[in-house]
Amino acid sequence: MTEPRLAAKLGAEFLGTFWLVFGGCGSAVLAAMFLSADPGTNTQVQLGIGFVGVALAFGLTVLTGAYAFGHVSGGHFNPAVTIGLAIAKRFEWRGVLPYIVTQIVAASFAGLVLFIVAAGKDGFNAVESGFATNGFGDRSPGGYSLLAALIIEVVLTAVFLYIILGATDDRAPKGFAPIAIGLGLTLIHLVSIPVTNTSVNPARSLGVAWFAGGAALSQVWLFIVAPIIGAAIAGFTYALITGANATPVDEGVANNP
């Protein structure tokens, strides 16, 4: 099998990251809350998808993106994943910076497209709505503290990397990794949306924070640092814990792409 060129890998990462941010954050901005008047009672009825729908949207974007683009780039779509895989010797370090730059650009472009769409509704305000950004304290959906946000983002990103590394291990069943990874990300969102609005992905956080004002940008550092810490923990410990083959590979997201 011919190794894809770097340009092709970056193109696949761009498409996959764009889809993750636009699909996941778009579901939160456009569809999580949707009130419609009930003509019978003249009351407002919630027809939106809520937390569960948003969690499914993020999981489905990763699942579909991994199947669509994983065979080209490995399907990272997340700087923390790229760094964690490099630490675990599943990805070459020379590709880390190009991947991360591409992911951040793609996420920001997705945020821009989403902002243009959302602004098509009268009264929309990205700053007041939060625009699907991540936060702690008064910017946490449930009012959780900085410490709580830090812990949950580190732990859940580590879990996400363990799932990725395990599902793509040579010993795992072939062809099912995107399903496990997508469902894992869904569960991660079900747990942590009330705490931080769920990041586990620095590109996802940055991609929408640009449009939500200074308060969002002042807290985005946590959602860069915490996911990288969590990914590094998993990258350093996966082979030690599971006895996996830590021989570096040249192709794909892992030994079993």
C-alpha positions as CSV (number, residue, x, y, z in Angstrom):
1,M,0.0,0.0,0.0
2,T,1.4,3.4,-1.0
3,E,1.9,5.9,1.8
4,P,-0.2,9.0,1.2
5,R,1.6,12.2,0.6
6,L,1.8,14.8,3.4
7,A,-0.5,17.1,1.4
8,A,-3.1,14.4,1.2
9,K,-2.8,13.7,4.9
10,L,-3.2,17.3,5.8
11,G,-6.2,17.6,3.4
12,A,-7.9,14.7,5.1
13,E,-7.1,16.2,8.6
14,F,-8.6,19.5,7.5
15,L,-11.8,17.9,6.3
16,G,-12.2,15.7,9.3
17,T,-11.5,18.4,11.8
18,F,-13.8,20.8,10.0
19,W,-16.6,18.2,10.1
20,L,-16.0,17.5,13.8
21,V,-16.2,21.2,14.8
22,F,-19.0,22.2,12.5
23,G,-21.1,19.1,13.2
24,G,-20.5,18.9,16.9
25,C,-20.5,22.6,17.8
26,G,-23.2,23.3,15.1
27,S,-25.5,20.9,16.9
28,A,-24.9,22.8,20.2
29,V,-25.4,26.2,18.6
30,L,-28.3,25.5,16.2
31,A,-30.2,22.5,17.5
32,A,-29.6,21.9,21.3
33,M,-32.4,24.4,22.2
34,F,-35.2,24.9,19.8
35,L,-38.5,26.3,21.1
36,S,-41.7,26.1,19.1
37,A,-45.1,27.4,20.0
38,D,-47.8,24.7,20.6
39,P,-50.9,26.0,18.8
40,G,-53.2,24.1,21.1
41,T,-51.9,25.5,24.4
42,N,-50.0,28.6,23.2
43,T,-47.0,27.4,25.2
44,Q,-43.4,26.9,24.1
45,V,-42.4,23.3,23.4
46,Q,-38.7,22.3,23.4
47,L,-37.9,20.4,20.2
48,G,-34.2,20.7,20.4
49,I,-31.8,17.8,20.8
50,G,-30.4,18.7,24.2
51,F,-27.2,17.4,25.8
52,V,-27.8,13.8,24.6
53,G,-28.2,15.0,21.0
54,V,-25.0,17.1,21.2
55,A,-23.1,14.2,22.6
56,L,-24.3,12.0,19.8
57,A,-23.4,14.6,17.2
58,F,-19.8,14.8,18.4
59,G,-19.5,11.0,18.5
60,L,-21.0,10.7,15.0
61,T,-18.7,13.3,13.5
62,V,-15.7,11.3,14.7
63,L,-17.1,8.0,13.7
64,T,-18.0,9.1,10.2
65,G,-14.9,11.2,9.8
66,A,-12.6,8.3,10.9
67,Y,-14.2,6.0,8.3
68,A,-14.1,8.6,5.6
69,F,-10.6,10.0,6.2
70,G,-8.8,7.7,8.6
71,H,-7.2,5.6,5.9
72,V,-5.5,8.7,4.6
73,S,-4.4,10.7,7.6
74,G,-5.1,8.4,10.5
75,G,-8.1,10.4,11.5
76,H,-6.7,12.5,14.4
77,F,-8.8,15.7,14.1
78,N,-7.4,16.8,17.5
79,P,-4.0,18.2,18.5
80,A,-4.1,16.2,21.8
81,V,-4.7,13.0,19.8
82,T,-1.7,13.8,17.6
83,I,0.6,14.5,20.5
84,G,-0.6,11.4,22.4
85,L,-0.1,9.1,19.5
86,A,3.4,10.6,18.9
87,I,4.3,10.0,22.5
88,A,3.0,6.4,22.2
89,K,5.2,5.9,19.1
90,R,2.2,5.5,16.9
91,F,2.9,8.6,14.9
92,E,6.0,10.3,13.7
93,W,7.1,13.5,15.5
94,R,7.9,15.2,12.2
95,G,4.2,15.2,11.4
96,V,3.0,16.7,14.7
97,L,3.4,20.4,13.9
98,P,1.8,20.2,10.4
99,Y,-1.1,18.2,11.7
100,I,-1.7,20.6,14.6
101,V,-1.6,23.7,12.5
102,T,-4.0,22.1,10.0
103,Q,-6.4,21.1,12.7
104,I,-6.5,24.6,14.3
105,V,-7.0,26.2,10.9
106,A,-9.8,23.8,10.0
107,A,-11.5,24.2,13.4
108,S,-11.3,28.0,13.0
109,F,-12.8,27.8,9.5
110,A,-15.6,25.6,10.8
111,G,-16.2,28.2,13.6
112,L,-16.4,31.0,11.0
113,V,-18.9,29.1,8.8
114,L,-21.0,28.2,11.8
115,F,-20.9,31.9,13.0
116,I,-22.1,33.1,9.5
117,V,-25.0,30.5,9.6
118,A,-26.0,31.3,13.2
119,A,-25.9,35.0,12.5
120,G,-28.7,34.5,10.0
121,K,-31.2,34.5,12.8
122,D,-32.3,37.8,14.2
123,G,-31.0,38.5,17.7
124,F,-28.1,36.0,17.6
125,N,-25.1,37.1,19.7
126,A,-22.1,34.8,19.8
127,V,-20.8,36.4,23.0
128,E,-24.1,36.2,24.9
129,S,-24.9,32.7,23.7
130,G,-21.5,31.3,24.5
131,F,-21.2,29.9,20.9
132,A,-20.6,26.3,22.2
133,T,-17.3,27.4,23.9
134,N,-15.8,25.7,26.9
135,G,-15.5,27.2,30.3
136,F,-15.3,27.0,34.1
137,G,-16.8,29.0,36.9
138,D,-19.5,31.3,35.6
139,R,-18.8,30.0,32.1
140,S,-19.4,26.4,33.0
141,P,-22.9,25.1,32.1
142,G,-23.2,23.8,35.7
143,G,-21.1,26.4,37.5
144,Y,-18.2,24.0,38.1
145,S,-14.8,25.3,39.4
146,L,-11.5,25.6,37.5
147,L,-10.2,22.5,39.5
148,A,-13.2,20.4,38.5
149,A,-12.8,21.5,34.9
150,L,-9.1,20.7,34.9
151,I,-9.5,17.2,36.4
152,I,-12.4,16.2,34.2
153,E,-10.6,17.4,31.0
154,V,-7.3,15.6,31.9
155,V,-9.1,12.4,32.9
156,L,-11.5,12.2,30.0
157,T,-8.8,13.1,27.4
158,A,-6.6,10.3,28.8
159,V,-9.5,7.9,28.6
160,F,-10.2,9.0,25.0
161,L,-6.5,8.3,24.1
162,Y,-6.7,4.9,25.9
163,I,-9.7,4.0,23.8
164,I,-8.0,5.2,20.6
165,L,-4.8,3.3,21.4
166,G,-6.7,0.2,22.4
167,A,-9.1,0.1,19.5
168,T,-6.2,0.5,17.1
169,D,-3.9,-2.0,18.8
170,D,-2.7,-4.8,16.5
171,R,-4.5,-7.2,18.9
172,A,-7.9,-5.5,18.5
173,P,-10.5,-6.6,16.0
174,K,-9.8,-5.0,12.6
175,G,-12.2,-2.4,11.1
176,F,-14.1,-1.5,14.2
177,A,-11.9,1.2,15.7
178,P,-14.0,4.2,14.5
179,I,-17.1,2.8,16.2
180,A,-15.4,2.4,19.5
181,I,-13.8,5.9,19.2
182,G,-17.0,7.6,18.2
183,L,-19.0,5.9,21.0
184,G,-16.3,6.8,23.4
185,L,-16.4,10.4,22.5
186,T,-20.2,10.3,22.9
187,L,-19.9,9.0,26.4
188,I,-17.3,11.5,27.3
189,H,-19.7,14.3,26.2
190,L,-22.5,12.8,28.2
191,V,-20.4,12.9,31.3
192,S,-18.8,16.3,30.9
193,I,-21.0,18.7,29.0
194,P,-22.5,20.1,32.3
195,V,-18.9,20.7,33.7
196,T,-17.0,22.3,30.8
197,N,-19.2,21.9,27.7
198,T,-16.6,19.2,26.9
199,S,-13.4,20.0,25.0
200,V,-10.9,17.1,25.1
201,N,-9.7,18.8,21.9
202,P,-7.8,22.1,21.8
203,A,-8.7,22.7,18.2
204,R,-12.4,22.4,18.9
205,S,-12.0,24.9,21.8
206,L,-10.1,27.4,19.8
207,G,-12.2,27.1,16.7
208,V,-15.2,28.7,18.4
209,A,-13.5,30.8,21.1
210,W,-12.3,33.3,18.5
211,F,-16.0,34.3,17.9
212,A,-17.2,34.4,21.5
213,G,-15.2,37.3,22.9
214,G,-12.7,37.9,25.5
215,A,-14.2,35.9,28.3
216,A,-14.1,32.7,26.2
217,L,-10.6,33.4,25.1
218,S,-9.4,34.2,28.7
219,Q,-10.3,30.6,29.7
220,V,-9.3,28.7,26.6
221,W,-5.8,28.1,27.9
222,L,-7.2,25.4,30.2
223,F,-8.7,23.5,27.2
224,I,-5.4,23.5,25.5
225,V,-3.3,22.5,28.5
226,A,-5.6,19.9,30.1
227,P,-6.2,17.8,27.0
228,I,-2.5,17.7,26.2
229,I,-1.7,16.6,29.7
230,G,-4.3,13.8,29.5
231,A,-3.2,12.7,26.1
232,A,0.5,12.6,27.3
233,I,-0.5,10.5,30.3
234,A,-2.2,7.9,28.1
235,G,0.6,8.0,25.5
236,F,3.3,7.3,28.0
237,T,1.4,4.6,29.9
238,Y,-0.7,2.6,27.4
239,A,2.0,0.2,26.3
240,L,3.3,-0.2,29.9
241,I,-0.2,-1.0,31.2
242,T,-1.3,-3.3,28.4
243,G,1.9,-4.8,27.1
244,A,1.3,-3.4,23.6
245,N,4.0,-3.4,21.0
246,A,5.6,0.0,21.2
247,T,7.6,-0.3,18.0
248,P,7.2,2.9,16.0
249,V,5.0,2.7,12.9
250,D,5.2,4.8,9.7
251,E,1.6,4.7,8.5
252,G,-1.9,5.3,9.8
253,V,-3.2,6.4,13.2
254,A,-1.8,3.4,14.9
255,N,-0.7,-0.2,14.3
256,N,-4.3,-1.1,13.3
257,P,-5.7,1.9,11.4
